[in-house]
Structure formats: structure tokens, C-alpha cells
């Protein structure tokens, strides 16, 4: 019986469909779709919240939008590249990444190299783009800690020195960040490290010791600077000084009040018209609340919650398959993303002191957007490798059972 060969173009289409089907089956589409919705909504809100200030300062109403759009393209390209990198490679490069982070933090503090904005030296001017080093440091710290917990898991569980060694590194990183200053990044890194060590098996007494130590250090740092202390006290009653220290927060709260359930309409915000400082960066969530209302606010919060829950589920599944680095990496990335979103939303709603932290995937800022795209790619890679491991295990079991039956 002769076999009729398929036409070449049909064979190519069949191969492409097979690859696409395989890709869809091995990727978490719900996680990817949630991240893309936040990214798209962020582009819309950056355009809306920055149009007035861009027109006034730069004579181009879409200046910030086009920059954010460019960053999103770079971020998506970076995400595709990172998705193709095996997690085993990331595990090996963790120590290298943390050394690079320390080097970059030192460069930022050198006069002439670090770019100062609003009194803080947090950026390295690379010509085309300004790199906010703290964003890269957060990612490098999570990758390093995930690898450390794999290499020294038994010491972390049973030995105080194994528990304290990564904390010494975190302390040094935090010290360099405080010198910028970037207290918000310090808080996120410290709390993420605490969560990862807890999930890594640190004993209850070690965790309590860490919690008390971190609380004491962060409290001392907070009260050591007048402007930080003012921020801590102002959010408790911003209406006591609504035209000075409480101005930013009161304007954000007015935006939430004006939005009601369904908002005043996209592009119709009044607070973004030079009332709300940093409307397209730290307070884009307040503009969203004013223009799209509480209903949209709840959708955005639900999307962030879903991404964090998916990250923890990916980590849990990898842990059950005895893939510890994948598990700790997913846990760390989920905790970090959730914390940063929680802090930004809390600041916008007046339940937390004002901090210079962006809303992941939504606020204006190239470094933050690109790094968050990479974070999503790593979570997708963690899920992909775990699914591949499951398929490989099922295939081996099937072959073993077939061999036994043949025998």
C-alpha cells in the first residue's frame, strides 16, 4: 500500500498548528491573560493620567504614553527571551546576579553616575533608558534566595547560622538602598525575604526573631529622617494639613470619592489636572478610581489577587514534584508582586504611609514595567517546566507499565 505524501505547504501548516497546540497546552493562559489585561489597562491609564502634564511640560500630550508603550514592547520581548531560559540556569546565576546588584547599587551612589530625581539617587542614566537599580535588585534577591534555600535548606531549618547568612546580605543591600534613599524597596525586599524564609522552613522562633529585628530596623530608619516621619504621621490624618504634608493623599482620596461606582468617564478626571502629584506614576490607581469607578478598582484588585494565588499554586505544585528551586522562585515572585501591589493600592487609598512604589504592570516607569514582564515570564516558565515534568513522569510510568504487561 503506497503512502500519499502531503503537500509541503500543508505539512508546514500542520506542524505550525501542532506547535501552537502544544504551546497552549503547556502554558498558564489564565495567568498570561490576567497580566496582559493589567498591562493594557495600565497603558490606557498612563495615557489618560499624563495627558495634561505632558501637554504643559513637554508640548506633547502623549509623550508619556509613547514612552510607556515602548517600554511595554521591550518588556514583552524580554519576557519572551526569559521564558526560553531554563530555571536551572537561573539557579546557577543567582550569586552572580546578586553581585551585579551590589555593584549597580554602588554605582548609583557615585556622584555623576547616579541620576537624582526628587531628591533620590535611584537611577543609572544609560542614555536611551534610565535604569532604576532597585527593581533589578528585587529580582536578583528573589532568584538568589530561592537558590540559597535549595542549597542550604537543612541549615535554614535547623541551624541559626544558615538562617542568618542570607539576612546579612539582605542587610547590606538594604543599607545601600537606604543611602539612595529608597525606603519602599527596602520594605518590599525585607518582607519578601521573610516570606521566603518562612516557606523555606525557618523555625517559628527564628521567624519571630527576624520579624522583631526587621520591625525594629525599619522603625529606626523611618524615624531617623524628618520627611519619613512626616509621611508616617500624615497618612493617619491627612486632612489636618491638606494643603501641605497631606496634599497628595487628600487629592487621592478626593479622586476615589468622585469616582463612585462607575467613575466620571475615561479622560474626565479633574484630579489629574495638576491637583494630584505623580498622577501617572505612584497614583495612577487613584486616577483609575476616579475615571472608571469602584467597580473597575475591584476588578484590578481581583486580577492582582489571581496572579498572586496562581504564583503560590505554581510553587506548591512544584514543591510536591520535588522541584524546590522552581517552588521557592514562584513563591518569592508571587510574594513580591503581591506586596508591591498591596502597598501601592494601600497608599492610594490612605491606609498606608506614602511610598514611592509603582503599581506593577500599570504605573509609568520603564524599569518597573520591564522587570514585571520578566517576573510574569518566570512564573510562566515555572509552570511550564512543572507541566513538562508531569508529562515526562506520566510517560515513564506508562512505558514502565507497558513493559511489565509485555513481560
C-alpha positions as CSV (number, residue, x, y, z in Angstrom):
1,X,0.0,0.0,0.0
2,X,1.6,3.3,-1.1
3,X,1.6,6.4,1.2
4,X,0.4,9.6,-0.4
5,X,2.8,12.4,0.6
6,X,1.2,15.6,2.0
7,X,1.8,18.8,0.1
8,X,4.7,20.8,1.6
9,X,2.6,23.8,2.5
10,X,0.0,21.6,4.2
11,X,2.7,19.8,6.1
12,X,4.1,23.1,7.3
13,X,0.7,24.4,8.4
14,X,0.1,21.1,10.2
15,X,3.5,21.4,12.0
16,X,2.7,25.0,13.0
17,X,-0.7,24.1,14.3
18,X,0.8,21.2,16.3
19,X,3.4,23.5,17.9
20,X,0.8,26.2,18.7
21,X,-1.4,23.5,20.3
22,X,1.5,22.2,22.3
23,X,2.3,25.7,23.5
24,X,-1.3,26.4,24.6
25,X,-1.4,23.1,26.5
26,X,1.8,23.8,28.4
27,X,1.3,27.4,29.4
28,X,-1.0,29.0,32.0
29,X,-3.2,31.1,29.7
30,X,-5.2,32.5,32.7
31,X,-2.1,33.9,34.2
32,X,-0.9,35.3,30.9
33,X,-4.2,36.8,30.1
34,X,-4.5,38.5,33.6
35,X,-1.1,40.1,33.2
36,X,-1.9,41.3,29.7
37,X,-5.2,42.9,30.8
38,X,-3.3,44.8,33.6
39,X,-0.6,45.8,31.1
40,X,-3.2,47.1,28.6
41,X,-5.2,48.9,31.2
42,X,-2.0,50.4,32.5
43,X,-1.2,51.9,29.1
44,X,-4.7,53.4,28.9
45,X,-4.5,54.9,32.4
46,X,-0.9,56.3,31.8
47,X,-2.2,58.0,28.7
48,X,-5.2,59.4,30.4
49,X,-3.5,60.5,33.7
50,X,-0.4,62.1,32.0
51,X,-2.0,63.9,29.1
52,X,-2.4,67.3,30.9
53,X,1.1,67.4,32.5
54,X,2.7,66.2,29.2
55,X,1.0,68.9,27.3
56,X,2.0,71.6,29.7
57,X,5.6,70.5,30.3
58,X,6.6,68.9,27.0
59,X,4.0,70.2,24.5
60,X,3.2,66.6,23.6
61,X,0.1,65.2,25.3
62,X,1.0,61.6,24.5
63,X,4.7,61.8,25.5
64,X,4.4,59.5,28.5
65,X,2.1,57.1,26.7
66,X,4.5,56.6,23.8
67,X,7.4,56.0,26.3
68,X,5.3,53.5,28.2
69,X,4.2,51.8,25.0
70,X,7.9,51.5,24.0
71,X,8.7,50.1,27.5
72,X,5.9,47.6,27.2
73,X,7.3,46.3,23.8
74,X,10.7,46.0,25.3
75,X,9.2,44.2,28.3
76,X,7.3,41.7,26.2
77,X,10.4,41.0,24.1
78,X,12.4,40.5,27.3
79,X,9.6,38.2,28.6
80,X,9.8,36.0,25.5
81,X,13.6,35.7,25.9
82,X,13.4,34.9,29.6
83,X,10.6,32.4,29.1
84,X,13.1,30.4,27.0
85,X,15.7,30.3,29.7
86,X,15.7,27.1,31.8
87,X,15.2,27.6,35.5
88,X,18.3,25.5,36.2
89,X,20.4,28.2,34.5
90,X,18.8,30.9,36.7
91,X,19.6,28.9,39.8
92,X,23.3,28.8,38.8
93,X,23.4,32.5,38.1
94,X,21.8,33.7,41.3
95,X,25.0,34.5,43.1
96,X,26.3,36.3,40.0
97,X,23.1,38.4,39.8
98,X,23.4,39.5,43.5
99,X,27.0,40.6,43.0
100,X,25.9,42.6,39.9
101,X,23.1,44.1,42.0
102,X,25.6,45.3,44.7
103,X,27.9,46.7,42.0
104,X,25.0,48.7,40.5
105,X,23.9,50.0,43.9
106,X,27.4,51.3,44.5
107,X,27.5,52.9,41.0
108,X,24.2,54.8,41.8
109,X,25.8,56.4,44.8
110,X,28.8,57.7,42.9
111,X,28.4,61.4,42.1
112,X,28.0,61.9,38.4
113,X,26.8,58.4,37.7
114,X,23.6,58.3,39.7
115,X,20.7,60.3,38.4
116,X,18.9,62.3,41.0
117,X,15.1,62.7,40.8
118,X,13.0,64.3,43.6
119,X,15.9,64.2,46.0
120,X,16.7,60.5,45.5
121,X,19.5,58.8,43.5
122,X,17.8,55.7,42.3
123,X,18.6,55.7,38.6
124,X,21.6,55.0,36.3
125,X,21.5,57.0,33.1
126,X,22.2,54.6,30.3
127,X,21.4,57.1,27.6
128,X,18.3,55.6,25.9
129,X,16.8,54.5,29.2
130,X,17.3,55.2,32.9
131,X,17.7,52.0,34.9
132,X,16.1,52.1,38.4
133,X,18.5,49.7,40.1
134,X,16.2,48.8,42.9
135,X,13.9,47.0,40.5
136,X,16.7,44.7,39.3
137,X,17.9,44.2,42.9
138,X,14.5,42.9,43.9
139,X,14.5,40.3,41.1
140,X,18.1,39.3,41.8
141,X,17.4,38.9,45.5
142,X,14.4,36.6,44.9
143,X,16.5,34.4,42.5
144,X,19.4,34.3,44.9
145,X,17.3,33.5,47.9
146,X,15.5,30.7,46.0
147,X,18.8,29.1,45.1
148,X,20.1,29.6,48.7
149,X,17.1,27.8,50.2
150,X,17.8,24.9,47.9
151,X,21.5,24.7,48.7
152,X,21.1,25.2,52.4
153,X,17.6,24.2,53.2
154,X,18.6,21.8,56.1
155,X,20.8,24.6,57.7
156,X,17.9,27.1,57.4
157,X,15.6,24.6,59.2
158,X,18.0,23.5,61.9
159,X,20.9,26.0,62.2
160,X,20.8,29.6,63.2
161,X,23.9,30.5,61.0
162,X,22.2,29.1,57.9
163,X,19.2,31.3,58.7
164,X,21.3,34.5,59.4
165,X,23.7,34.3,56.4
166,X,21.2,35.5,53.8
167,X,20.0,38.1,56.2
168,X,23.4,39.6,56.4
169,X,23.4,40.1,52.6
170,X,19.9,41.5,52.7
171,X,21.0,43.9,55.4
172,X,23.9,45.2,53.2
173,X,21.6,45.5,50.2
174,X,19.1,47.4,52.3
175,X,21.8,49.7,53.7
176,X,22.8,50.7,50.1
177,X,19.2,51.3,49.2
178,X,18.6,53.5,52.2
179,X,21.5,55.6,51.2
180,X,19.8,56.4,47.9
181,X,17.2,56.7,49.7
182,X,14.6,54.1,48.7
183,X,12.8,53.0,51.8
184,X,9.9,51.4,49.9
185,X,12.3,49.0,48.1
186,X,13.9,48.1,51.4
187,X,10.4,47.2,52.9
188,X,9.5,45.1,49.9
189,X,12.8,43.2,49.8
190,X,12.8,42.6,53.6
191,X,9.2,41.3,53.7
192,X,9.7,39.2,50.6
193,X,12.8,37.6,52.2
194,X,10.8,37.0,55.4
195,X,8.1,35.2,53.5
196,X,10.5,33.1,51.5
197,X,12.5,32.0,54.6
198,X,9.2,31.1,56.4
199,X,8.1,29.0,53.4
200,X,11.7,27.6,53.3
201,X,11.2,26.0,56.7
202,X,12.6,28.5,59.2
203,X,11.5,27.7,62.7
204,X,8.8,29.7,64.5
205,X,11.3,31.3,66.9
206,X,13.7,32.2,64.1
207,X,10.9,33.8,62.2
208,X,9.7,35.8,65.3
209,X,13.3,36.9,65.8
210,X,13.5,38.0,62.2
211,X,10.2,39.8,62.4
212,X,11.1,41.7,65.5
213,X,14.5,42.6,64.1
214,X,13.1,43.8,60.8
215,X,10.4,45.8,62.6
216,X,13.0,47.5,64.8
217,X,15.4,48.3,61.9
218,X,12.6,49.6,59.7
219,X,11.2,51.7,62.5
220,X,14.6,53.2,63.3
221,X,15.1,54.0,59.6
222,X,11.6,55.5,59.4
223,X,12.0,57.8,62.3
224,X,15.6,58.8,61.6
225,X,14.6,61.1,58.8
226,X,12.2,64.0,59.3
227,X,10.5,63.5,55.9
228,X,9.9,59.8,56.5
229,X,8.5,60.5,60.0
230,X,6.2,63.2,58.5
231,X,4.9,60.7,55.9
232,X,4.3,58.1,58.6
233,X,2.2,60.5,60.7
234,X,0.5,62.4,57.9
235,X,-1.4,59.4,56.5
236,X,-3.2,58.9,59.9
237,X,-4.9,62.3,59.4
238,X,-4.1,63.9,56.0
239,X,-6.9,66.4,56.5
240,X,-5.0,68.1,59.4
241,X,-2.8,69.7,56.8
242,X,-4.5,69.2,53.4
243,X,-2.5,71.9,51.6
244,X,1.0,70.9,52.7
245,X,2.1,67.5,54.0
246,X,-1.3,65.9,53.4
247,X,-1.9,67.4,50.0
248,X,-1.0,64.3,47.9
249,X,-3.1,61.9,50.0
250,X,-6.2,64.2,50.2
251,X,-6.2,64.6,46.5
252,X,-6.1,60.8,46.0
253,X,-9.0,60.4,48.4
254,X,-11.0,63.1,46.6
255,X,-10.4,61.1,43.4
256,X,-11.8,57.9,45.0
257,X,-14.8,59.8,46.2
258,X,-15.6,61.4,42.8
259,X,-15.4,58.1,41.1
260,X,-18.2,56.4,43.0
261,X,-19.2,53.1,41.5
262,X,-18.6,53.5,37.7
263,X,-16.5,56.6,37.5
264,X,-16.8,60.0,35.8
265,X,-15.6,58.6,32.5
266,X,-12.3,57.8,30.9
267,X,-10.3,61.0,30.4
268,X,-12.7,63.1,32.6
269,X,-10.6,63.1,35.8
270,X,-10.2,66.5,37.5
271,X,-7.6,65.4,40.0
272,X,-5.0,64.7,37.3
273,X,-5.2,68.4,36.2
274,X,-2.2,69.4,38.3
275,X,-4.0,68.6,41.6
276,X,-2.6,65.1,42.1
277,X,1.2,64.9,42.0
278,X,2.7,61.9,40.3
279,X,-0.7,61.0,38.8
280,X,0.8,58.7,36.1
281,X,3.3,57.0,38.4
282,X,2.6,56.4,42.1
283,X,-1.0,57.5,41.9
284,X,-2.3,56.1,38.7
285,X,-4.6,53.8,40.7
286,X,-6.4,56.9,42.1
287,X,-7.0,58.3,38.6
288,X,-8.4,54.9,37.6
289,X,-10.7,55.0,40.6
290,X,-11.9,58.5,39.6
291,X,-12.4,57.8,35.9
292,X,-13.6,54.1,36.0
293,X,-15.1,53.9,39.4
294,X,-15.0,51.4,42.3
295,X,-16.2,48.5,40.1
296,X,-13.0,48.8,38.0
297,X,-10.9,49.1,41.1
298,X,-12.3,45.8,42.4
299,X,-11.6,44.1,39.0
300,X,-7.9,45.3,39.1
301,X,-7.5,44.1,42.7
302,X,-9.1,40.8,41.8
303,X,-6.6,40.4,38.9
304,X,-3.7,41.0,41.2
305,X,-5.0,38.6,43.7
306,X,-5.5,36.0,41.0
307,X,-1.9,36.4,39.8
308,X,-0.5,36.0,43.3
309,X,-2.7,33.0,44.0
310,X,-1.6,31.4,40.7
311,X,2.0,32.0,41.7
312,X,1.6,30.3,45.0
313,X,-0.3,27.4,43.4
314,X,2.6,27.0,40.9
315,X,5.1,27.0,43.7
316,X,3.0,24.5,45.7
317,X,2.7,22.1,42.7
318,X,6.4,22.3,42.0
319,X,7.2,21.6,45.7
320,X,5.0,18.5,45.6
321,X,7.0,17.3,42.5
322,X,10.2,17.9,44.5
323,X,11.4,20.8,42.3
324,X,12.5,23.1,45.2
325,X,14.1,25.9,43.2
326,X,11.0,26.3,41.0
327,X,8.8,26.3,44.1
328,X,10.8,28.9,46.0
329,X,11.2,31.1,42.9
330,X,7.4,31.1,42.3
331,X,6.7,31.8,46.0
332,X,9.2,34.7,46.1
333,X,7.9,36.3,42.8
334,X,4.3,36.0,44.0
335,X,5.0,37.5,47.4
336,X,7.0,40.4,45.9
337,X,4.3,41.2,43.2
338,X,1.5,40.9,45.8
339,X,3.3,43.1,48.4
340,X,4.2,45.8,45.9
341,X,0.6,45.9,44.6
342,X,-0.8,45.9,48.1
343,X,1.4,48.8,49.2
344,X,0.7,50.9,46.2
345,X,-3.1,50.4,46.5
346,X,-2.9,51.0,50.2
347,X,-1.0,54.2,49.7
348,X,-3.6,55.4,47.1
349,X,-6.4,54.6,49.5
350,X,-4.8,56.2,52.5
351,X,-4.4,53.1,54.6
352,X,-0.6,53.1,54.4
353,X,2.1,55.8,54.5
354,X,3.1,57.3,51.2
355,X,5.8,55.3,49.5
356,X,7.5,55.7,46.1
357,X,6.4,52.3,44.8
358,X,4.9,51.7,41.4
359,X,1.8,49.6,40.7
360,X,3.1,46.5,38.9
361,X,2.4,46.4,35.2
362,X,0.4,49.6,35.3
363,X,2.3,52.7,36.6
364,X,4.6,54.7,34.4
365,X,8.2,53.6,34.5
366,X,10.4,51.6,32.2
367,X,12.5,49.7,34.7
368,X,9.5,48.6,36.7
369,X,7.4,47.6,33.7
370,X,10.2,45.6,32.0
371,X,11.1,43.8,35.3
372,X,7.5,42.9,36.0
373,X,7.1,41.5,32.5
374,X,10.2,39.3,33.2
375,X,8.5,38.3,36.5
376,X,5.4,37.1,34.7
377,X,7.6,35.2,32.2
378,X,9.5,33.5,35.0
379,X,6.2,32.4,36.6
380,X,5.0,31.1,33.2
381,X,8.3,29.2,32.8
382,X,8.0,27.7,36.3
383,X,4.5,26.5,35.4
384,X,5.7,25.2,32.0
385,X,8.6,23.2,33.4
386,X,6.4,21.7,36.1
387,X,3.8,20.6,33.4
388,X,6.6,19.2,31.3
389,X,7.9,17.3,34.4
390,X,4.4,15.9,34.9
391,X,4.1,14.8,31.3
392,X,7.6,13.2,31.5
393,X,6.7,11.3,34.6
394,X,3.4,10.1,33.2
395,X,5.2,8.9,30.0
396,X,7.8,7.0,32.1
397,X,5.1,5.4,34.2
398,X,3.2,4.4,31.0
399,X,6.2,2.9,29.4
400,X,7.0,1.0,32.7
401,X,3.5,-0.4,32.9
402,X,3.5,-1.4,29.2
403,X,6.9,-3.2,29.7
404,X,5.5,-5.0,32.7
405,X,2.5,-6.1,30.8
406,X,4.6,-7.3,27.9
407,X,6.8,-9.3,30.2
